[in-house]
Amino acid sequence: MVSPLAATPNPFRGVVVNTAELPSDPGEFAARLDAAIAAWQDAGYEVAWVDLPIALATHVPIATQRGFRYHHADADSITATLTLIPDSFIPPYATHYVGAGGVVVNDRDELLVVCERYRIDNRPPFYKLPGGALEPGEHIVDSIVREVLEETGVAAEFEALACFRHWHGYRYGKSDIYFVCRLRALTDEIKMGEKEIEECLWMPVRDFMTDDNISPFNKGIVRSALESDGIVPADLPGMPPDPTREYFLPKFLTH
């Protein structure tokens, strides 16, 4: 008798195949997958998940022939799902990119601005805030301090989260959330990151706000950062500190 693939139930009436115990032989995988599907259906599970590493790419067509559909992929594996009961709910994969921009002002009331080297649709040069995408597992606070330093060479301290914008139809058809942060400059000398940035400078805030070549969006978020208290990083009352989580609260709730 063929033994089913080893799998672990999850709390949502699903079952997750144990990747570390997958057989390397395609024939054995096919036979044990068939046995597993029958067992899962008998047990009343609604959805099956399997993560196939690139080393077992030969197993992908076997799984799809049995009804598995791609859910998501990364550089090293493909995750696929099988609906065992019609219309069972399968949570979608990540739907958003997350980025952060920095409103960095020095003691001379100058704003740190950059002109990117690569621009969409070959747009003419224009000034914007330094910033970029968060790296996997990175907090907003850490990301914008890193981005400002990488792009401009200026060390800065995070002060507050001023505002954010949300739009759809971004890279690969995903949506995008962009957080605008206010930072205090700790250094003044610019050491531009030439790989991504074409120009970097300290610009008087007044010049930035009156420049016709700067978009209303960029002017609006700078004004929001400079004229509002924003919300600040803080531990959520009643919640134990957790390095995997990041909270922002109004200042009056942090005392």
Secondary structure, 3 states (H helix, E strand, C coil): CCCCCCEEECCCCEEEECHHHCCCCHHHHHHHHHHHHHHHHHHCCCEEEEEEEHHHHHHHHHHHHCCCEEEEECCCEEEEEEECCCCCCCCCCCCEEEEEEEEEECCCCEEEEEEECCCHHHCCCCCECCEEECCCCCCHHHHHHHHHHHHHCCCEEEEEEEEEEEECCCHHHCEEEEEEEEEEECCCCCCCCCCCEEEEEEEEHHHHHHCCCCCHHHHHHHHHHHHCCCEEECCCCCCCCCCCCCCEECHHHCC
